[in-house]
Amino acid sequence: MFPYHDGHLFMITPGDTHSFEIHTTTKFVDIKFNDIYIHSSVFGAENIQRLEFILQHANHQPGCILRNKVDKLLVKPMIEAIIREYINRNLYSKEIITQIINTIIIVVARNIAMFLPEQVDECSEDKSLDILQYIQANIYKTGKIRAKDISQHFGISENYLGRYIKKHTNETMQQYILNYKLKLVENRLLHSQMRICEIVEELGFTDDSHLNKFFKKYRGCSPSNFRKNNLK
């Protein structure tokens, strides 16, 4: 159950159970992302990746997702503009609404990245956030998330990189990447109509067999069975 105030923005992720305790007349604006919209050409690959990042981190932190006070002031008029465009249905209203929603996604991703409540501890330095964001942004490009490539990108040694990730996430770099990639696979199995071969191609697995072995090793079943068992 969420306490709420004027200007609060909540992220309700797939599978969440929620309720609001309402004591006074309240207007809620509900923006839903369905598979058709997310996989349409107007949404774009970068925003899909931002949503993956948000879903990975947002559902562990209840309450308003906007922690930066300035961003609360920024998002409120955006929501009001969406309502106006939706009601008036003027020329290019659909395109304007799409652009505003995409901007809100970027603002939310920024707030998540600034606080990262699940992995980064209170002593984390700015560079740790940069490294984690780099990994998340390039998780789809296997050749760019090797220790060698990341250390060269940030100008640090591979040994130092390993210690740095461990210090700030309590996981080795390999564990962090593995767990993040597993979550991406799970999200696609549960919340999209993507075929196994499409997941293989998008997330950089060699073939279906490679994904099956990877997933079964850590989840105890094949991707197909995982989808079947969890969508009953």
C-alpha positions in Angstrom: 0.0 0.0 0.0 1.5 3.3 -1.1 1.1 6.7 0.7 0.9 9.3 -1.9 1.0 13.1 -2.4 0.5 15.5 -5.3 3.1 15.1 -8.0 4.1 11.5 -7.0 5.0 9.1 -9.7 4.8 5.3 -9.1 6.2 2.5 -11.2 4.0 -0.6 -11.0 6.0 -3.4 -12.6 4.4 -6.6 -14.1 3.3 -9.0 -11.3 3.1 -6.3 -8.6 0.2 -6.1 -6.2 -0.7 -2.6 -5.0 -3.4 -0.5 -3.5 -3.8 3.2 -2.5 -5.4 4.3 0.7 -7.5 7.3 -0.5 -8.7 9.8 2.1 -9.7 12.7 -0.2 -10.8 13.2 -3.8 -7.9 12.3 -6.0 -7.2 12.2 -9.7 -4.8 9.4 -10.9 -3.3 9.4 -14.3 -2.6 5.8 -15.4 -0.1 5.2 -18.3 0.2 1.6 -19.4 2.9 0.1 -21.6 1.6 -2.9 -23.6 3.6 -5.2 -25.9 2.2 -3.6 -29.0 3.4 -0.1 -28.0 6.8 -1.2 -26.6 7.7 -3.2 -29.8 6.4 -0.5 -32.2 8.8 1.5 -34.2 7.9 4.7 -32.4 9.2 3.4 -29.1 12.7 2.7 -30.2 15.4 0.2 -29.0 17.0 2.7 -26.6 13.8 3.2 -24.7 13.2 -0.6 -24.5 16.7 -0.8 -22.9 15.8 2.0 -20.5 12.6 0.2 -19.5 14.6 -3.0 -18.9 16.9 -1.0 -16.6 14.0 0.5 -14.8 12.3 -2.8 -14.3 15.5 -4.4 -13.0 15.8 -1.8 -10.2 12.5 -0.1 -9.6 10.4 -2.9 -8.1 12.6 -3.1 -5.0 12.0 0.4 -3.8 8.4 1.3 -2.8 7.0 4.8 -3.0 7.5 7.7 -5.4 10.0 6.8 -8.0 11.2 10.4 -8.4 13.8 11.1 -5.7 15.2 14.2 -7.3 12.9 17.2 -6.3 13.7 19.1 -9.5 12.5 16.1 -11.5 9.2 16.1 -9.7 8.7 19.7 -10.9 9.7 18.6 -14.4 7.4 15.6 -14.7 4.2 17.2 -13.4 3.7 19.6 -16.4 4.6 16.7 -18.8 1.7 14.6 -17.4 -0.6 17.6 -17.7 0.5 18.1 -21.3 -0.3 14.4 -22.1 -3.8 14.9 -20.7 -4.4 18.0 -22.8 -3.1 16.4 -26.0 -5.2 13.3 -25.3 -8.4 15.3 -24.7 -8.0 17.8 -27.6 -6.7 15.4 -30.2 -5.1 18.1 -32.3 -2.7 17.7 -35.2 0.3 15.5 -34.2 -1.1 14.9 -30.7 -0.2 11.2 -30.9 3.4 12.1 -31.8 3.7 14.7 -29.1 2.3 12.3 -26.5 4.9 9.7 -27.6 7.8 12.1 -27.3 6.6 13.3 -23.8 6.3 9.7 -22.6 9.8 8.9 -23.9 11.1 11.9 -22.0 9.5 10.8 -18.8 11.1 7.3 -19.2 14.5 9.0 -19.5 13.8 11.1 -16.3 12.7 8.0 -14.4 15.8 6.1 -15.6 18.0 9.0 -14.4 16.4 8.8 -10.9 16.9 5.1 -10.7 20.5 5.4 -11.8 21.1 8.2 -9.2 20.1 6.0 -6.3 20.3 2.3 -7.4 18.9 1.0 -4.1 19.4 -2.7 -4.7 23.1 -3.0 -5.6 25.0 0.2 -4.8 25.8 0.9 -1.1 25.9 4.2 0.6 29.7 4.6 0.1 29.5 4.1 -3.7 31.4 6.6 -5.8 30.2 8.2 -9.1 32.4 6.0 -11.2 30.7 2.8 -9.9 27.4 4.1 -11.2 29.0 4.9 -14.6 30.4 1.4 -14.8 27.1 -0.3 -13.9 25.2 1.9 -16.4 27.8 1.1 -19.1 27.3 -2.7 -18.5 23.5 -2.3 -18.6 23.6 -0.2 -21.7 25.8 -2.7 -23.5 24.4 -5.9 -22.2 23.0 -6.6 -25.7 26.6 -6.4 -27.1 28.6 -9.3 -25.8 31.8 -8.0 -27.2 31.6 -4.8 -25.1 31.1 -6.2 -21.6 34.3 -8.2 -21.3 36.5 -7.1 -18.4 39.2 -6.1 -20.9 36.9 -3.8 -22.9 35.3 -2.2 -19.8 38.7 -1.6 -18.1 40.0 0.0 -21.3 36.9 2.2 -21.6 37.3 3.6 -18.0 41.1 3.6 -18.0 41.5 1.2 -15.1 43.1 -2.3 -14.8 41.1 -5.5 -15.0 42.0 -6.4 -11.4 41.0 -3.0 -10.1 37.7 -3.3 -12.1 36.9 -6.6 -10.5 37.6 -5.3 -6.9 35.6 -2.1 -7.7 32.5 -4.0 -8.8 32.7 -6.4 -5.9 33.0 -3.5 -3.4 30.0 -1.6 -4.7 27.6 -4.5 -5.6 28.7 -7.4 -3.4 28.9 -9.4 -6.6 31.7 -10.3 -9.0 31.4 -8.6 -12.3 30.6 -12.0 -13.9 27.8 -12.6 -11.3 26.4 -9.1 -11.9 26.3 -9.5 -15.7 24.9 -13.1 -15.3 22.1 -12.0 -13.0 21.2 -9.0 -15.1 21.0 -11.1 -18.2 18.9 -13.7 -16.6 16.4 -11.0 -15.5 16.3 -9.8 -19.1 15.5 -13.3 -20.4 12.8 -13.8 -17.7 11.2 -10.4 -18.5 10.9 -11.4 -22.2 9.6 -14.9 -21.4 6.9 -13.5 -19.1 6.0 -10.1 -20.5 6.4 -10.5 -24.3 5.4 -12.7 -27.2 9.0 -13.1 -28.3 10.0 -16.5 -29.6 13.1 -18.2 -28.1 15.1 -17.6 -31.3 14.3 -13.9 -31.1 15.5 -13.7 -27.5 18.7 -15.6 -28.6 19.4 -13.1 -31.3 18.7 -10.0 -29.2 20.7 -11.0 -26.1 23.7 -12.3 -28.0 23.4 -16.1 -27.3 25.1 -18.4 -29.9 21.9 -20.4 -30.6 18.9 -21.9 -28.9 21.0 -24.6 -27.3 23.3 -22.0 -25.7 20.3 -20.1 -24.2 18.7 -23.4 -23.0 21.9 -24.5 -21.2 22.5 -21.1 -19.7 19.0 -20.7 -18.4 18.6 -24.3 -17.2 21.8 -24.1 -15.2 20.6 -21.2 -13.1 16.8 -21.7 -13.1 16.5 -25.4 -13.2 14.3 -25.6 -16.3 14.3 -24.6 -20.0 13.1 -21.2 -21.1 10.0 -22.8 -22.7 9.0 -24.6 -19.5 9.7 -21.5 -17.4 7.3 -19.5 -19.6 4.7 -22.3 -19.6 4.8 -22.8 -15.8 4.6 -19.1 -14.9 1.9 -18.1 -17.3 -0.7 -20.5 -16.0 
